Amino acid sequence: MDKPVETQSNEDELDIQFKEILCEIRKHIPFINSNAYLFQCRIWLEKLSGPDMDKVLRNLYLIELCNQIENNKLCPPFNEAPPAGNLKSFSRISMKMPNKSILPQIQSRSNLSRSAKALISAQQKKANKRYAPKDIQGNIEKYFERERDHSKGISDIFVPIETIKPIKSTIKPKSTQLPMRSQSQTNKFSCGEPIHSSHSNIKYETTASDKTECISREIAIDGTDDSWSDITDQDEEIDDNTIKCEIDKDKECPKVVEERSTKPVETSEQRTIVSQTEEDNIIFSYNLKDMNFISEDWKKTIAALQLRLSEMTHQNDYLNSIIQKMEIKIDETNAQHQAEISNLEYEHSNKIETLKNNFHEQIRNKSKINDELINKKDEEIFRLTDIIQKRCQQISNEISSLQNHLTSCECDKKLGLLKKCVSKMDKTFKRSEREYLRQIEKLKEDLNSKEISLQIQLNAQKTELLKQTNVNLEEEFNKKLNALEIKYIKMLEEHEQEMMEKKKHDEEEIVILKQLLTRHGISYDNIDV
C-alpha cells in the first residue's frame, strides 16, 4: 500500500515542478520577437506536454529549454524539430532549476495563513453577490464553499486554446465541475484586467476594490496556472503600453489591499483581517501580482470548453444519426435476405418439379418411340410371312399344274424333266426360305441391339437425374439433420442444467432437513437419502 502512495506523491511533485517551469518560461515569452523562435518553442512545448511522456525526462528537457529561453539562444536539440516517438535521455542537461525565485512564490501560495484565507473567503462572497446573476449566484457560493473546505487550493484546469494541446496532469481535480456561464457573465467575472484608471485602451466594468476581490476569488479557485496557452496568443509585436499596464497593476495591487485593510470592518472575519501580520499582507500582495492573466485564462478556458461541448454534442448527434441509419439499413438487409431466401427456396422447389416433369416426359417419349419400333417390326414380320405364304402357294399351284400336265402327258422324258424341275424348285424354295429366315434373324438382332442401346441410354439418363435429385435431397437432409442435432444438443444441455439445478436444490433441502433433525435431536443414520 505504501509504494503506490509514494509513486503518486512523486508524480504529483513532478507535475508541480513542470508547472513551475512553465510559469518561469511564460515570463520570458513576451520578450521574444522572432516568429521562428516562438514557433520552435511552441512545438517543443507541445511535444513535452504529451500524455505518454516520461515525467522525469520531460522535466529535464523543460529545464534546459527554460535556460536556453532565458539566454535568448536555442541550442541543440531545441533548434530543430522534435523527433517522432519517445525522446532520448538528455545527458548534458544542467540539473539546476532556471530561476529559484519561483519556489518561494509557489510555497507562499500553498502556505497562506488562515487570516489571508479568511480575507479571500469574505471577498469571494461579496464579489459573488455583486457580479453573479440571481440564477447562478447560489451555485457559485456553494462552489466556493466547497473549494474552501479543501486543504489545498490548487486544481488542474485543462485549457485547450486553438491548436495547442492541453497539458495533461495525473493530479485529479479536487472539486466538482464549475457551473457553466455565458459570455456576458464571464465578462463580469473577469478580474485580470489592469485596475489603474489611466489605462484608457482597456475596457472593464468593475472598480479597483471590486477587482481586488475578484482576483482573490480567482486565487482561491485556481491556485496555480497550469496552462501555457498564452504562449500561442502572443502577438508578433509587443505593445509598450501593455507592459506599462502590467507594471502599474503590480504597483496598484498592494495599495488597494492596504486601503481595504484600513477600512472599518463589522464582521468577525474582517476583524481577523485587521489583526493579520505584515508578513501575511506581503505574501497576499505578492500572490495578487502573479494572477494578472487569470481572467484571460478563464475566458479562454470557458470559451474553449463551450466550443468543445458544442463540438461534442454535434458529433454525438451525427453519430446517433449514423447509428439510426445503420440500424434501418440492417433491418432492410435482413428483410431483403429473408425475401431472397424464400425466393431461392421457391425457385428450388419449382426447379425440382420441372426436372421431375421433364424426366417423366422423356421416359414417356422414349417408351412411345420403342412401342412404335416394335409395331414396325411386327408389321414387317407379317409382311414377310405373307410374301412367303404367297410364294409357297404359287409354287404349290405350279407343282399341281405340272403334276396334272404329267398325268396328261405320258412321256417319261417330260416326267424326268419335271422331276428335275421340281427338285430344283424345291431347292430354290428352301434356299429362299433360309435367306428369308436369315434376314428375319438379322432384323431381329438389329432391333434388339437398338433396343438395348436405347435402354442403356435411358438407364444412364435416369441414374444421372436420380443422382442429381439425390444430391440435392442429401444436402437438404444434412442441413436439417445438423439443425436437429444442434437443437437436441441444446435441449440435452438445458435438461442437464435443469437436472443439476434440481439436484442442487434437493441437496440443499436435504441439508436443511438434516439440520432440523439434528436441532430436534432425531438421528437420521437409518434414513435412506
C-alpha positions in Angstrom: 0.0 0.0 0.0 3.0 2.4 0.6 4.6 2.0 -2.8 1.6 3.3 -4.9 1.2 6.2 -2.5 4.9 7.1 -2.9 4.7 6.8 -6.7 1.6 9.0 -6.7 3.3 11.6 -4.5 6.4 11.6 -6.8 4.2 12.1 -9.8 2.5 15.0 -8.1 5.8 16.6 -7.3 6.9 16.2 -10.9 3.7 17.8 -12.1 4.2 20.7 -9.7 7.8 21.1 -10.9 6.5 21.0 -14.5 4.0 23.8 -13.8 6.7 25.9 -12.0 9.0 25.7 -15.1 6.1 26.6 -17.4 5.3 29.7 -15.3 9.0 30.7 -15.5 9.0 30.2 -19.3 5.9 32.2 -19.6 7.6 35.3 -18.1 10.1 35.3 -20.9 7.7 34.8 -23.8 6.6 38.5 -24.2 10.3 39.4 -24.9 10.6 37.0 -27.9 10.4 39.0 -31.2 11.1 36.2 -33.7 8.2 34.1 -35.1 10.5 31.2 -35.9 12.0 31.2 -32.4 8.4 31.3 -30.9 7.2 28.6 -33.2 10.2 26.3 -32.3 9.4 26.8 -28.6 5.8 26.1 -29.1 6.3 22.8 -31.0 8.7 21.6 -28.3 6.3 22.6 -25.6 3.5 20.6 -27.4 5.8 17.6 -27.7 6.8 17.8 -24.0 3.1 18.2 -22.9 2.1 14.8 -24.5 0.4 12.3 -22.2 2.8 9.5 -22.9 6.0 11.4 -22.0 8.2 10.2 -19.1 7.7 12.9 -16.5 11.4 12.9 -15.3 12.7 13.2 -18.8 10.0 15.8 -19.6 11.1 18.0 -16.7 14.8 17.7 -17.7 14.1 18.8 -21.2 11.9 21.6 -20.0 14.5 22.9 -17.6 17.1 23.0 -20.4 14.6 24.8 -22.7 13.9 27.3 -20.0 17.6 28.0 -19.5 18.0 28.5 -23.3 15.0 30.8 -23.5 16.5 32.9 -20.6 19.8 33.1 -22.5 17.8 34.0 -25.7 19.6 31.4 -27.7 18.3 28.0 -28.8 20.9 25.2 -28.9 20.5 21.5 -29.9 18.2 19.8 -29.8 15.7 22.6 -29.5 16.9 24.4 -32.6 15.4 21.5 -34.7 12.0 19.9 -34.9 11.3 17.3 -32.1 11.9 13.7 -33.2 9.0 11.3 -33.7 8.3 8.8 -30.9 10.0 8.9 -27.5 12.8 11.3 -26.6 16.3 10.1 -25.8 18.0 10.6 -22.5 19.4 14.1 -22.2 22.9 13.7 -20.5 24.4 17.2 -20.8 21.5 19.0 -19.1 22.1 21.3 -16.2 20.2 19.9 -13.2 19.6 23.3 -11.6 16.2 25.0 -11.7 16.1 28.0 -14.1 15.1 30.7 -11.6 14.8 29.9 -7.9 12.6 32.9 -7.3 9.6 30.9 -8.4 10.0 28.4 -5.5 9.1 30.8 -2.6 6.3 32.1 -4.7 4.7 28.6 -5.0 5.5 27.9 -1.4 3.8 31.2 -0.3 0.8 30.2 -2.3 0.5 26.8 -0.7 1.3 28.2 2.8 -1.2 31.1 3.1 -2.1 31.9 6.6 -5.6 31.5 7.9 -6.1 35.2 8.0 -5.4 35.5 4.3 -7.7 32.7 3.6 -10.4 34.4 5.6 -9.9 37.6 3.6 -10.3 35.6 0.4 -13.5 33.9 1.5 -15.0 37.2 2.6 -14.1 38.9 -0.7 -15.4 35.9 -2.6 -18.9 36.3 -1.0 -19.0 40.0 -1.8 -17.9 39.5 -5.4 -20.3 36.7 -6.0 -23.3 38.7 -4.6 -22.3 41.8 -6.6 -21.5 40.3 -10.0 -23.2 36.9 -10.2 -26.7 36.7 -11.7 -29.5 35.6 -9.4 -30.0 32.2 -11.2 -26.4 31.1 -10.7 -25.4 33.0 -7.6 -26.4 30.2 -5.2 -24.4 27.7 -7.3 -21.3 29.8 -7.3 -21.5 30.4 -3.5 -21.9 26.6 -2.9 -18.9 26.0 -5.3 -16.7 28.4 -3.4 -17.7 26.9 0.0 -16.7 23.5 -1.3 -13.4 25.0 -2.5 -12.7 26.5 0.9 -13.2 23.1 2.6 -10.3 21.5 0.8 -6.9 21.6 2.4 -5.2 22.6 -0.9 -6.4 25.3 -3.2 -4.7 24.0 -6.3 -6.9 22.4 -9.0 -5.9 21.4 -12.5 -7.7 23.2 -15.3 -7.2 21.9 -18.8 -7.3 24.8 -21.3 -7.1 23.7 -25.0 -6.5 27.0 -26.8 -6.5 27.0 -30.6 -4.1 24.3 -31.9 -2.1 24.0 -28.7 -2.7 20.7 -26.9 -3.6 20.9 -23.2 -1.1 20.0 -20.6 -2.4 16.7 -19.1 -1.7 16.1 -15.5 -2.1 13.0 -13.4 -3.4 15.1 -10.4 -7.2 14.7 -10.3 -9.2 17.8 -9.6 -10.4 18.0 -6.0 -13.7 19.8 -6.7 -16.7 19.3 -8.9 -17.1 20.9 -12.3 -17.5 24.7 -12.4 -21.0 26.0 -13.2 -21.4 27.0 -16.9 -21.5 30.7 -17.6 -22.4 32.7 -20.7 -20.1 35.1 -22.4 -21.7 38.1 -20.8 -21.4 36.5 -17.4 -17.7 35.7 -17.9 -17.1 39.3 -18.8 -18.5 40.4 -15.5 -16.4 37.8 -13.6 -13.1 38.6 -15.5 -10.8 40.2 -12.9 -7.4 40.1 -14.6 -7.5 43.4 -16.4 -5.4 46.3 -15.2 -7.0 48.3 -12.4 -5.3 51.6 -13.0 -7.8 54.4 -14.1 -5.3 55.8 -16.6 -5.5 52.8 -18.9 -7.9 54.1 -21.5 -7.2 51.3 -24.0 -8.6 48.6 -21.7 -12.3 48.3 -21.0 -13.6 46.9 -17.7 -16.7 47.2 -15.7 -15.7 46.9 -12.0 -13.9 49.3 -9.7 -10.4 48.8 -8.4 -11.5 47.4 -5.0 -14.0 45.1 -6.7 -11.3 43.8 -9.0 -9.1 43.0 -6.0 -11.9 40.9 -4.5 -12.3 39.1 -7.9 -8.5 38.5 -8.0 -8.6 37.0 -4.5 -11.5 34.8 -5.5 -9.6 33.6 -8.6 -6.6 32.7 -6.3 -8.8 30.5 -4.2 -10.2 28.8 -7.2 -7.2 28.3 -9.4 -4.2 28.4 -7.0 -1.6 27.8 -9.8 -1.7 28.5 -13.6 -1.3 25.1 -15.2 -1.6 26.2 -18.9 0.8 27.8 -21.2 -1.9 28.9 -23.6 -0.8 32.5 -23.6 2.3 31.4 -25.5 0.4 30.9 -28.7 -1.7 34.1 -28.2 1.3 36.4 -28.1 1.3 38.9 -31.0 4.3 39.4 -33.2 4.9 42.9 -31.9 4.8 43.7 -28.1 2.9 46.8 -27.2 4.8 49.0 -24.8 1.5 50.2 -23.3 0.5 46.7 -22.2 3.9 46.3 -20.4 3.4 49.6 -18.6 -0.1 48.4 -17.6 1.3 45.3 -16.1 3.9 47.3 -14.1 1.2 49.8 -12.9 -1.0 47.0 -12.0 1.7 45.4 -9.9 2.2 48.7 -8.1 -1.5 49.2 -7.6 -2.4 45.9 -6.0 -0.6 46.4 -2.7 -2.1 49.9 -2.3 -5.6 48.5 -2.9 -5.0 45.8 -0.3 -3.7 48.4 2.2 -6.7 50.6 1.6 -9.1 47.7 2.2 -7.3 46.6 5.3 -7.6 50.1 6.8 -11.4 50.4 6.2 -13.7 49.9 9.2 -15.0 46.3 9.4 -18.0 44.8 11.0 -17.9 41.0 10.7 -15.8 38.6 12.7 -13.9 37.6 9.5 -12.9 41.1 8.7 -11.8 41.7 12.3 -9.3 38.9 11.8 -8.1 40.7 8.6 -7.2 43.8 10.6 -5.1 41.7 13.1 -3.1 39.9 10.4 0.6 40.4 10.3 2.6 42.5 7.9 4.2 39.4 6.5 0.8 38.0 5.5 0.0 41.2 3.7 3.2 41.0 1.8 2.5 37.3 0.8 -1.0 38.1 -0.2 0.0 41.1 -2.4 2.8 39.0 -3.9 0.3 36.4 -4.9 -2.0 39.0 -6.4 0.8 40.1 -8.7 1.1 36.7 -10.3 -2.6 36.4 -11.1 -2.7 39.1 -13.8 -3.6 36.7 -16.7 -6.1 34.5 -14.7 -9.2 36.3 -16.1 -8.0 35.9 -19.6 -7.2 32.2 -19.0 -10.7 31.8 -17.5 -12.3 33.5 -20.5 -10.3 31.4 -22.9 -11.0 28.2 -20.8 -14.7 28.8 -20.8 -14.8 29.7 -24.5 -12.8 26.6 -25.4 -14.9 24.3 -23.1 -18.1 25.7 -24.6 -16.7 25.2 -28.1 -15.6 21.7 -27.2 -19.1 21.0 -25.7 -20.8 22.2 -28.8 -18.5 20.1 -31.0 -19.1 17.0 -28.9 -22.9 17.5 -29.0 -22.8 17.9 -32.8 -20.6 14.8 -33.0 -22.9 12.8 -30.8 -25.9 13.9 -32.8 -24.1 13.0 -36.0 -23.1 9.6 -34.6 -26.6 8.9 -33.4 -28.0 9.7 -36.8 -25.4 7.3 -38.4 -26.3 4.6 -35.9 -30.0 5.0 -36.7 -29.3 4.9 -40.4 -27.2 1.8 -39.9 -29.9 0.1 -37.9 -32.5 0.9 -40.6 -30.1 -0.4 -43.2 -29.5 -3.6 -41.2 -33.3 -4.2 -40.9 -33.7 -3.6 -44.7 -30.8 -6.0 -45.5 -32.3 -8.6 -43.1 -35.7 -8.3 -44.8 -34.0 -8.5 -48.2 -32.1 -11.6 -47.2 -35.2 -13.3 -45.9 -37.0 -12.4 -49.2 -34.1 -13.8 -51.2 -34.0 -17.0 -49.1 -37.8 -17.5 -49.6 -37.4 -16.8 -53.4 -34.5 -19.3 -53.6 -36.5 -21.9 -51.8 -39.5 -21.3 -54.1 -37.2 -21.4 -57.2 -35.5 -24.6 -55.9 -38.9 -26.4 -55.4 -40.1 -25.2 -58.8 -36.8 -26.4 -60.4 -37.2 -29.8 -58.8 -40.8 -30.1 -60.1 -39.7 -29.1 -63.6 -36.9 -31.7 -63.5 -39.3 -34.4 -62.4 -41.8 -33.4 -65.1 -39.1 -33.3 -67.8 -37.8 -36.7 -66.6 -41.2 -38.3 -66.8 -41.9 -36.7 -70.2 -38.6 -38.1 -71.6 -39.4 -41.5 -70.3 -42.8 -41.3 -71.8 -41.4 -40.2 -75.2 -38.8 -43.0 -75.1 -41.4 -45.6 -74.3 -43.6 -44.3 -77.1 -40.7 -44.5 -79.6 -39.9 -48.1 -78.5 -43.6 -49.0 -79.0 -43.6 -47.6 -82.5 -40.4 -49.5 -83.4 -41.9 -52.8 -82.0 -45.0 -52.2 -84.0 -43.0 -51.6 -87.2 -41.0 -54.8 -86.6 -44.3 -56.8 -86.2 -45.7 -55.3 -89.4 -42.5 -56.2 -91.3 -42.7 -59.8 -90.0 -46.3 -60.0 -91.0 -45.5 -58.7 -94.5 -42.7 -61.2 -95.0 -44.8 -64.1 -93.8 -47.5 -63.0 -96.3 -44.9 -62.9 -99.1 -43.6 -66.4 -98.2 -47.1 -67.8 -98.0 -48.0 -66.4 -101.4 -44.8 -67.7 -102.9 -45.4 -71.1 -101.4 -48.9 -71.1 -102.7 -47.7 -70.1 -106.1 -45.1 -72.9 -106.2 -47.6 -75.4 -105.0 -50.0 -74.3 -107.7 -47.3 -74.7 -110.3 -46.4 -78.1 -109.0 -50.0 -79.2 -109.1 -50.3 -77.9 -112.6 -47.1 -79.8 -113.6 -48.5 -82.9 -112.0 -51.7 -82.5 -113.9 -49.7 -81.9 -117.0 -47.6 -85.0 -116.3 -50.6 -87.1 -115.9 -51.9 -86.0 -119.2 -48.5 -86.4 -120.8 -47.3 -90.0 -120.8 -43.8 -89.1 -121.9 -41.1 -90.3 -119.5 -38.7 -87.7 -120.6 -41.0 -85.0 -119.6 -41.6 -86.7 -116.3 -37.9 -86.8 -115.6 -37.5 -83.2 -116.6 -40.5 -82.3 -114.4 -38.9 -84.2 -111.6 -35.7 -82.3 -112.1 -37.6 -79.0 -112.2 -39.5 -80.0 -109.0 -36.2 -80.8 -107.3 -34.7 -77.5 -108.5 -37.8 -75.6 -107.4 -37.7 -77.3 -104.0 -34.0 -76.4 -103.7 -34.7 -72.8 -104.6 -37.7 -72.7 -102.3 -35.6 -74.0 -99.4 -32.7 -71.6 -100.3 -35.1 -68.6 -100.4 -36.7 -69.8 -97.2 -33.3 -69.9 -95.5 -32.4 -66.5 -96.8 -35.7 -65.0 -95.5 -35.1 -66.6 -92.2 -31.6 -65.2 -92.1 -32.8 -61.8 -93.0 -35.5 -62.0 -90.3 -33.0 -63.0 -87.7 -30.7 -60.2 -88.7 -33.5 -57.7 -88.4 -34.4 -59.1 -85.0 -30.7 -58.8 -83.9 -30.6 -55.2 -85.2 -33.8 -54.3 -83.4 -32.6 -56.0 -80.2 -29.2 -54.1 -80.3 -31.0 -50.8 -80.9 -33.4 -51.6 -78.1 -30.6 -52.5 -75.7 -28.7 -49.3 -76.6 -31.8 -47.2 -76.0 -32.4 -49.0 -72.7 -28.8 -48.3 -71.7 -29.2 -44.6 -72.6 -32.4 -44.4 -70.7 -30.9 -46.0 -67.7 -27.9 -43.7 -67.8 -30.1 -40.6 -68.0 -32.3 -42.0 -65.3 -29.4 -42.6 -63.0 -28.0 -39.2 -63.7 -31.3 -37.5 -62.9 -31.7 -39.6 -59.8 -28.1 -38.7 -58.7 -28.8 -35.0 -59.1 -32.0 -35.2 -57.2 -30.4 -37.4 -54.5 -27.5 -34.9 -54.1 -29.9 -32.0 -53.6 -32.1 -34.1 -51.2 -29.0 -35.3 -49.3 -27.8 -31.7 -48.9 -31.2 -30.6 -47.6 -31.3 -33.7 -45.4 -27.8 -33.0 -44.0 -28.8 -29.4 -43.2 -32.0 -30.4 -41.5 -30.1 -33.2 -39.7 -27.4 -30.7 -38.4 -30.1 -28.3 -37.3 -31.9 -31.0 -35.4 -28.7 -32.2 -33.9 -27.8 -28.7 -32.6 -31.3 -28.4 -31.3 -31.3 -31.7 -29.5 -27.8 -30.9 -28.1 -29.1 -27.6 -26.7 -32.1 -29.4 -25.3 -29.9 -32.0 -23.7 -27.7 -29.3 -22.2 -30.8 -27.4 -20.9 -32.1 -30.7 -19.5 -28.8 -31.5 -17.8 -28.7 -28.0 -16.4 -32.2 -28.3 -15.0 -31.4 -31.7 -13.5 -28.2 -30.2 -11.9 -30.3 -27.3 -10.5 -32.9 -29.8 -9.2 -30.2 -31.9 -7.7 -28.6 -28.9 -6.1 -32.0 -27.8 -4.8 -32.7 -31.3 -3.4 -29.2 -31.4 -1.7 -29.9 -28.0 -0.1 -33.3 -29.3 1.1 -31.6 -32.5 2.4 -29.1 -30.3 4.3 -31.8 -28.2 5.7 -33.8 -31.3 6.8 -30.7 -32.8 8.4 -30.1 -29.5 10.3 -33.7 -29.6 11.5 -33.3 -33.3 12.6 -30.1 -32.5 14.4 -31.7 -29.5 16.0 -34.5 -31.6 17.3 -32.2 -34.5 18.4 -33.6 -37.0 15.8 -31.0 -39.4 14.4 -31.0 -39.8 10.6 -28.4 -42.5 10.2 -31.1 -45.2 9.4 -32.8 -42.9 6.9 -32.0 -43.6 3.2 -31.3 -40.5 1.3 
